[in-house]
Amino acid sequence: SLSSRVQGLGNMDDFETAVLLALSPQSDAGMRSKAIEFTESVRTSPDGWRFCIAKLTQSYRAEVRFWCLGVLVEWLAPKAARYTDLAPNDRAMFRHHVSQFLVRVCEVPTSTSASSAGAVSSASNMSSSAAVPSYVRNKLAQLVAFLVAADFPHEWPSAFADLQQFLNYMQCDTALRIDMYFRVIRAVDDEVTSIRAGQRDKQRIMRVRDALRVSNINEVTSSWAAFLSESSSRALAQGDTAAARYASWALDAAKRFVEWV
């Protein structure tokens, strides 16, 4: 069983070692073979998603968090369809933990708020762009997009409202928060609402598009317009390169969605 394999690894650092060995062609062949056997058992286990979600909360290296996110993405991939077989309460747990991780990777460590000290402390190793490289952010965005594809609107009607709330969550690092938000929006377009995505699953694209039209589309597009206006003004008046980048992301989002909105 998966639990017995995990116990056989010893402490949590051994899990990190196993993943890193499995990812490294230069590692010892015998050790890498054992590591691959273990990591494959996690990937294919019925409880593999629980294991990987639990590991996301640990302060592992970026490569290990990326591997865990990849396993979760595989659970949601259309061809796998294992996520749809989960019980509703398990799906809700899945969404909750992914949403919490989305916030955690962007949180700013601070000692000024006693009420949030515990959450902030747990995020201290993941609160800068250096600690959250682009490939991890891209995989997380893809995972959120697949959750939207699977559960919006029937099980996750607040998906886009939650994303807008995340965009305005001031305890998150501003640059990372805006970066992650627009990565998710691009991933939703790539994986769910674009014409190309619709060629893969016409029923899904119509479900998500129709539900978004009657729920949050005005709020979502209005936030992009505000970003474009404010960021463009700052970029022109102050030469703010970050603001120019935000404006380009907002414009890109609008271009992606305008074809069907």
C-alpha positions as CSV (number, residue, x, y, z in Angstrom):
1,S,0.0,0.0,0.0
2,L,1.0,3.6,-0.3
3,S,1.1,4.2,3.4
4,S,3.5,1.3,3.9
5,R,5.8,2.6,1.2
6,V,5.8,6.0,2.8
7,Q,6.6,4.6,6.2
8,G,9.4,2.7,4.6
9,L,11.0,6.0,3.5
10,G,11.4,7.2,7.0
11,N,11.2,11.0,7.6
12,M,9.7,13.6,5.2
13,D,13.1,14.5,3.9
14,D,13.3,11.1,2.3
15,F,10.3,11.9,0.2
16,E,12.1,15.0,-1.1
17,T,15.2,12.9,-1.8
18,A,13.1,10.3,-3.6
19,V,11.6,12.8,-6.0
20,L,14.9,14.5,-6.6
21,L,16.6,11.2,-7.4
22,A,13.8,10.2,-9.7
23,L,14.1,13.5,-11.6
24,S,17.9,13.2,-11.9
25,P,19.3,11.0,-14.7
26,Q,22.8,11.6,-13.2
27,S,21.9,9.9,-9.9
28,D,23.0,6.4,-8.9
29,A,21.1,3.9,-11.1
30,G,20.1,1.6,-8.3
31,M,18.9,4.4,-6.0
32,R,17.1,6.1,-8.8
33,S,15.3,2.9,-9.7
34,K,14.0,2.6,-6.2
35,A,13.0,6.3,-6.2
36,I,11.1,5.9,-9.5
37,E,9.3,2.9,-8.1
38,F,8.2,4.8,-5.1
39,T,7.2,8.0,-7.0
40,E,5.3,5.9,-9.5
41,S,3.4,4.2,-6.6
42,V,2.4,7.7,-5.4
43,R,1.3,8.7,-8.9
44,T,-0.9,5.6,-9.5
45,S,-2.3,5.2,-6.0
46,P,-6.0,5.9,-5.3
47,D,-4.7,8.0,-2.4
48,G,-1.9,9.7,-4.4
49,W,-3.8,13.0,-4.5
50,R,-4.2,13.1,-0.7
51,F,-0.5,12.4,-0.3
52,C,0.6,15.2,-2.7
53,I,-1.8,17.8,-1.3
54,A,-0.4,17.1,2.1
55,K,3.1,17.6,0.8
56,L,2.3,20.9,-0.7
57,T,2.2,22.4,2.7
58,Q,5.8,21.3,3.5
59,S,8.8,23.5,2.8
60,Y,10.2,21.4,0.0
61,R,12.3,22.5,-2.9
62,A,10.6,23.9,-6.0
63,E,11.2,20.7,-8.0
64,V,9.3,18.6,-5.4
65,R,6.4,21.0,-5.2
66,F,6.3,21.0,-9.1
67,W,6.2,17.2,-9.0
68,C,3.3,17.1,-6.5
69,L,1.4,19.7,-8.6
70,G,2.0,17.5,-11.7
71,V,0.5,14.5,-10.0
72,L,-2.6,16.6,-9.1
73,V,-2.9,17.9,-12.7
74,E,-2.8,14.2,-13.9
75,W,-5.8,13.5,-11.6
76,L,-7.7,16.3,-13.4
77,A,-6.5,15.7,-17.0
78,P,-9.5,15.0,-19.3
79,K,-8.1,11.6,-20.4
80,A,-7.5,10.4,-16.9
81,A,-10.8,11.4,-15.4
82,R,-9.9,10.1,-12.0
83,Y,-11.0,13.3,-10.3
84,T,-14.6,12.9,-11.5
85,D,-14.7,9.5,-9.7
86,L,-14.0,11.1,-6.3
87,A,-16.8,11.6,-3.8
88,P,-18.1,15.2,-3.7
89,N,-16.6,15.8,-0.2
90,D,-13.2,14.7,-1.5
91,R,-13.5,17.0,-4.5
92,A,-14.4,19.9,-2.2
93,M,-11.3,19.0,-0.1
94,F,-9.2,18.9,-3.2
95,R,-10.4,22.4,-4.3
96,H,-9.9,23.8,-0.8
97,H,-6.3,22.7,-0.4
98,V,-5.4,23.9,-3.9
99,S,-7.0,27.3,-3.2
100,Q,-5.2,27.5,0.1
101,F,-1.9,26.7,-1.7
102,L,-2.6,29.4,-4.3
103,V,-2.8,32.0,-1.4
104,R,0.1,30.5,0.5
105,V,2.7,30.8,-2.3
106,C,2.0,34.5,-2.5
107,E,1.7,35.4,1.2
108,V,4.0,38.0,2.7
109,P,5.8,37.0,5.9
110,T,5.2,39.6,8.6
111,S,5.3,39.8,12.4
112,T,2.9,42.7,12.6
113,S,-0.3,40.6,12.6
114,A,-0.6,38.2,15.5
115,S,-3.8,36.7,14.2
116,S,-2.1,35.6,11.0
117,A,1.2,34.6,12.4
118,G,0.8,30.9,12.0
119,A,-0.3,31.0,8.4
120,V,2.5,33.5,7.6
121,S,5.1,31.4,9.3
122,S,4.1,28.4,7.3
123,A,4.6,30.4,4.1
124,S,7.9,31.9,4.9
125,N,9.8,29.7,2.5
126,M,7.5,30.4,-0.4
127,S,6.9,34.1,-0.4
128,S,9.2,35.5,-3.1
129,S,9.5,35.0,-6.8
130,A,12.8,33.3,-6.2
131,A,11.1,30.7,-4.0
132,V,8.3,30.2,-6.5
133,P,9.9,29.9,-9.9
134,S,7.8,30.3,-13.1
135,Y,7.5,26.6,-13.8
136,V,5.8,26.0,-10.4
137,R,3.5,29.0,-10.9
138,N,2.6,27.8,-14.4
139,K,1.8,24.3,-13.1
140,L,-0.3,25.7,-10.3
141,A,-2.2,27.9,-12.8
142,Q,-2.9,24.9,-15.0
143,L,-4.2,22.9,-11.9
144,V,-6.6,25.7,-11.0
145,A,-7.8,25.9,-14.6
146,F,-8.5,22.2,-14.7
147,L,-10.5,22.6,-11.4
148,V,-12.5,25.3,-13.1
149,A,-13.1,23.0,-16.1
150,A,-14.2,20.1,-13.9
151,D,-16.4,21.9,-11.3
152,F,-17.6,25.3,-12.5
153,P,-20.4,26.1,-12.0
154,H,-22.1,23.0,-10.6
155,E,-19.8,22.3,-7.7
156,W,-17.7,25.5,-7.6
157,P,-20.1,28.3,-8.6
158,S,-17.8,30.9,-6.9
159,A,-14.7,30.0,-8.9
160,F,-14.3,33.3,-10.6
161,A,-15.5,35.3,-7.6
162,D,-12.9,33.5,-5.6
163,L,-10.2,34.5,-8.1
164,Q,-11.3,38.1,-8.0
165,Q,-11.1,37.9,-4.2
166,F,-7.6,36.5,-4.4
167,L,-6.6,39.3,-6.7
168,N,-7.5,41.8,-4.0
169,Y,-6.1,39.8,-1.1
170,M,-3.7,42.3,0.5
171,Q,-1.8,39.8,2.7
172,C,-0.3,38.5,-0.5
173,D,2.8,39.9,-2.2
174,T,1.4,42.3,-4.8
175,A,3.7,41.2,-7.7
176,L,3.2,37.5,-7.1
177,R,-0.6,37.9,-6.5
178,I,-1.1,39.8,-9.8
179,D,1.3,37.4,-11.6
180,M,-0.6,34.3,-10.4
181,Y,-4.0,35.8,-11.1
182,F,-3.2,36.4,-14.8
183,R,-1.4,33.1,-15.1
184,V,-4.6,31.4,-14.0
185,I,-6.7,33.5,-16.4
186,R,-4.4,32.5,-19.3
187,A,-4.5,28.9,-18.2
188,V,-8.3,29.0,-18.1
189,D,-8.3,30.3,-21.7
190,D,-5.7,27.8,-22.9
191,E,-7.3,24.8,-21.2
192,V,-11.0,25.6,-21.0
193,T,-12.5,28.5,-22.9
194,S,-10.4,29.1,-26.1
195,I,-11.5,27.8,-29.5
196,R,-8.6,25.3,-29.4
197,A,-9.8,24.0,-26.0
198,G,-13.3,23.8,-27.4
199,Q,-12.1,21.4,-30.1
200,R,-11.1,19.0,-27.4
201,D,-14.3,19.3,-25.4
202,K,-17.2,21.3,-26.9
203,Q,-19.6,20.4,-24.0
204,R,-17.2,21.7,-21.4
205,I,-16.4,24.9,-23.2
206,M,-20.1,25.8,-23.6
207,R,-20.8,25.0,-19.9
208,V,-18.1,27.2,-18.6
209,R,-18.6,30.1,-21.1
210,D,-22.4,30.1,-20.5
211,A,-22.1,30.0,-16.7
212,L,-19.5,32.8,-16.7
213,R,-21.6,35.0,-18.9
214,V,-24.5,34.9,-16.5
215,S,-22.4,35.2,-13.3
216,N,-19.1,37.0,-13.0
217,I,-18.1,38.1,-16.5
218,N,-18.8,41.8,-15.9
219,E,-16.9,41.9,-12.7
220,V,-14.0,40.0,-14.2
221,T,-13.7,42.1,-17.4
222,S,-14.2,45.3,-15.4
223,S,-11.2,44.4,-13.2
224,W,-9.1,44.0,-16.3
225,A,-10.2,47.4,-17.7
226,A,-9.3,49.0,-14.3
227,F,-5.9,47.3,-14.4
228,L,-5.3,48.4,-17.9
229,S,-6.2,52.0,-17.2
230,E,-4.4,52.4,-13.9
231,S,-1.3,50.5,-14.9
232,S,-1.0,52.2,-18.3
233,S,-1.2,55.6,-16.5
234,R,1.5,54.7,-14.0
235,A,3.7,53.3,-16.7
236,L,3.5,56.4,-18.9
237,A,3.8,58.9,-16.1
238,Q,6.4,57.2,-13.9
239,G,8.1,54.8,-16.2
240,D,6.9,52.0,-14.0
241,T,8.0,48.8,-15.7
242,A,5.9,46.5,-13.4
243,A,2.8,48.6,-14.2
244,A,3.6,48.3,-17.9
245,R,3.8,44.5,-17.5
246,Y,0.4,44.4,-15.6
247,A,-1.2,46.5,-18.3
248,S,0.0,44.1,-21.0
249,W,-1.4,41.1,-19.0
250,A,-4.8,42.8,-18.7
251,L,-4.8,43.6,-22.4
252,D,-3.9,40.0,-23.2
253,A,-6.7,38.7,-21.0
254,A,-9.2,40.9,-22.7
255,K,-8.0,39.8,-26.2
256,R,-8.3,36.2,-25.2
257,F,-11.9,36.4,-23.9
258,V,-13.3,39.0,-26.3
259,E,-14.0,36.4,-29.0
260,W,-16.8,34.9,-27.1
261,V,-17.8,37.4,-24.3
